[in-house]
Amino acid sequence: MSVLPSDRIVVTGGDGFLGGFLVEKLRRLGHQQLFVPLLQDFDLISEGNVERLYREQRPDVVVHLAAEVGGIGANRDNPGRFFYANLAMGLHLIEHARRNRIKKFVQIGTICAYPKFTPVPFKETDLWNGYPEETNAPYGLAKKALLVMCQAYREQYGLNAIYVLPVNLYGPRDNFNLHTSHVIPALIRKCVEARDAGKERIDAWGTGSASREFLYVEDCADAVIAALLKYDAPEPVNLGSGREISIKDLTELIARLSRFEGRIVWDPSKPDGQPRRCLDVSRARDAFGFSAQTSLEDGLAKTIAWFESHRSELSERRFAPANP
């Protein structure tokens, strides 16, 4: 069954980073029957709240973006919490999607589900060929279990559940808290604050040798919408740009775009995380016509400009004071 503009769509995490752009784009496409459950009203870790969400909102479609997640430091500090919270939310939402016979369920996965030593580029068929990188394995395994649940529920109950795996996201409105943010917003904040304070150096985690792939947040929102409207198969789908960059080169690029002219000092006592990440994005292109449109340099420039123009008004939730 096709997703129609008249369908009622619940977007969990719709007030978050990716979710905000997704909801805006859906509205521009004519989808006005949208509901975003807020944490204070619907803590989705509780099955009772999930049951009430379905009962009160009666969705035709659920897009499950909500997650508890952070960078390497946050993952290392919260392995049990991240496993439990992410598994519980998805478990309840998928089960009650089945009970309510909804038209479609979209589960957002994570690139952290891939094995630590996955051949580059990562193919969806590699997902089960090893254990994830240790610092984010609990989060990645919780999300990977939901892939199994989506496929099992499709097979046994006919639930039209799809699963997409975005690579590392970045862009305007990101989380710039140095402890919980991912690498790009953390580096942008460090470089801009060091530049403005006239500091001669910034400190960066690890050796810089690891590589990552990044997807601009608005491109990812476009990809999720394309999957929502056009994809109805059980196989997981990578969402990415297909372009790889080392953390060292990324840091130097952000420093240049931020106009920070000091030194970058690497701390090899801190973990690098997974050695390499770069996706095979051919399935998304072939299945629903998605290709990333924003270059890394253009996306970084937009993100830096947004941070510089909004940092004085950012809330404590997204922008905690820098560590001394």
N, C-alpha and C positions, 0 to 999 in steps of 0.2 A: 504494500500500500504506500502510495506517495505521501510525503509530508506536505500538507496544504497550509496556506496562509491563515486559514480559519482554525487550525489545530491549536490546542492549548499546550504550550511548551514550558516545562519547568527546567530552569538552568541552575543547578547547584553551583555555588561558587560564582554566580553571576555578578556579584559585587566585587570580585577580585580582579587581578591583573588581566589575564586572558578573558575572563568572563565579561568584564565591562565592555571590551571591544566587541565580543561576540554578540552580546545583547543589543548593542547599538546597531551593528550591521544587520542583525535579524529584523529589527524594527524598520530599518531603511528598505529592506526587501519586502515589507508588507506584513510581517508576522507581529501582530499587535497583542495576541493573547499569550503574553509572557509573564511568568512569575519567578521571582528570585527569592528563595528562602534564606532569610538572614539567620546568623548563628544564634542571636538572642531569642529568636522565635522558634527555630527548628535546629536543635543540635542533632545532626544526622547520625551521630554515633549511637544514639538511643533508638532502638527499634520502634518504641512507642511514638516518637516524633516522626519517624519515617511513615509509619502507618497513618498518622494524623495528616501528614502532608498529602498523601495520596487521597485520603478521604475528603479533605477540604478543597483541594485544588483540582482533583479529577483530571490529571494531565493525559493528553494523547501521546506525548513524547517527553522523555527525560534526557537531558544532556548533563552528565555527571562530571563536572569540573572540580568540585570541592576537594581539597586535599590538605593534609598537614605535612609540610615539606620545608626544607631550607637548603642551605649550602652544606659543604663538607662539615663545618663545625657543628651546625644544628643537627645534622644526621648522626654525627658521632656522639652527641650529647643525649639524643632522644631515640635510640633504636627501638626500644619497646613501645613507646608511645606512638611513633610513626607507623610501626607495624600494626598495632591494634586499631588505631584511629582510622587508618586508610582501608584496612580490610573490613572493619565493622560498617563503615559508611556504605561501601560498595555492596557488601553482602546483603544488607537490609534493603537497599534501593533496588537491587536486581530482583530479589525475592518478591518484593511487593509490586514491582513492575509486572512480574508473572501473574501474581494473584489478581491484579487489576486489569490484566489483558491489554496493556497499552500497545500502541501502534509501533513504537520504536524506542530503543534505549541506546544511547551513545556513551560509552565508557572511555574516558581519557586515561591512557596508560602513561608510562614513563620510559624514557631511554635507560634509566637506571636498572631496568629489568634485564638488560642484556648481560651475558657473561663478561667477566673482567677482561678476558683475552679473546675478544671476538674479532675475527678477520675483518679488515676494512676493505670496502664499505660494509656496514652491518646490514645483513639481509634478514627479513622477518623469519626466515626458516632457521636462523641461528639462535633464536631465543632460548632454546632448551639445551644448548650445547655446552653448558658450564654454569658455574656459580657466579653471581654478580660481584662487583667490586665491594670489598668488605665494609667500607664506611657508609655505603648507602644500600647495602643488601636487604635489610629488613623492609625498608620502604619499597624497593624494587620488587621484592618477592610478594609483598602484599598486593601490589598492583598486578603482578603477573598471575596471581591466583584468581583475580577477577576476570582475566582473559579466559581461563579455564571455565569459570562459572558462566560467562557469556556464551561460550561455545556449547557447554553442556545443556544450558537452558534452551538454546536454539534447537539442539538435537532432540531433547526429550519433550519440551513444552511448546516449541514453535515460537519462542520469543525472538523477535527481530532485534538482536543486540549486536552492535558493532563495536570495534575496539581500535583506537588509533593511538600512536605513540609519538608525541611531539618530542623533538630534540630540545636542547636548552633554549629557552625563550629570553628575549630582552626587548626593551623598548620604553617609551614614555609610560609613566604611572607604575613603574616597577617598584620593588621593595628595596630601599636603600639602607636598611639597617645592616650595619657591618657584620653582626653576628649571624643573622638569619638569611641574608641575601645571597644570591648566586654571584658568580665571578664578575660579570660585566657591571652591574650596578655598584658593587663594592669597589671595583677599580675606578669607575667614574668618580665616585664620591671621594676616594682617596686622592686622586689626581687634582680634582677641582679644589678641594680644601687645602692641599699642600701648595698648589699654585697661589691661592689667595693669601695664604699665611707666609709665603716666601720661604717655604721649607726647601732644603736641598736634596731630600730623599723621600721615597715612600718604600714601605716594606711590602713584599708580595710573598704569598704562600708557595712553598714547594720549590721546585727547580726551574719551572717554566717549560719543561720538556714535554709535558702532556699536551695532547691536542684535543680540540673540541670543535663541534659544529654548532652554529647558532641560527635561530630562525626568528625573524622580526615578528613581534606579537600580532600585528595586524595581518600579516601573511598567514600566521597560524589560525587566526579567527576565520579567514577565508577558507582555509583548508578544512576546518571542522564543519563549516556550513556546507561545503561541497560534499563532504562525506555524509552529512545528515540528509541532504537532498538526493544524493545519487548513488550511495553505496549501501548494499544490503547483503553482504557476504560474511561468513564466519572468520575469514583470515584477518589477522592483525595488519595494520597499515602504518608504515613509518611516515611521519610528517617532518620534513626538514628542507634545508637548502641544498644539500649534497656537496657543500664546500667545507673544507677542514682548515683549521688554523692552530698553530701552537699557542700555548698560553703566553709564552715569551713574546711572540710576534703580536698577539692580541694586546698585551699590556703596553707594548711600545706604540701601537697604533692608537690606543685610547689616550696615552700620554700626549702624543702629538696632536690629536684632535682636541684635547682639553687644554692645550698650550702649557702643559707642565714640562719644564726644561731641566728638572733635577734628575738625580740618579734613581734607578730602580734596584733595590737590594733584595735578593731572594733569600728565603729562609728554608733551607732544605730539611730542617727538623719537622716542618709541617708537611702533611700528606699532599701528594699530587692528585690523588683520586685515580679513576680509571685511566690507563695509559693513553688510549686513543678513542675518539668517538667521531665517526663520520658514517652517514647513512646511505644505503641504497634507497633512493626515493622513486624508483621506477614504478612501483605498484600504485602509489598515489596518482602519479601522472596517467598511468594506463587505466586505472579503475574509475577515477572521477575527475581527471583533467587538471590536477593541481600541480603548479610549479611556482616556487617562491619568486617574488617580483622585486624584492628590496635587497640591494647589495649590503654587505656588512658595513662598509664605510659610510654609506648613506644612512643606514639604520642607526649606527653609533652616533653620527652627527645629530640626528633628530633626538636621540635619547639624551645626549649631553645638553643640548639646547633646552629640552624640557626640564631637566634637573636644575639647570642654572636659573631658570625662570620661576621654578616652583619650590625651591628648597626652603624658603622662608615660611611657607604656609603648609608644609607637609606635616601630617599628624604624627604623634608619638608612635602610633602603631606601625607606621611605615618607615619612620626615620628616627631611630633612637640615637642618643648622643654617642659620638665616637668614643671608642675605648682609648684610655690614656696611653 
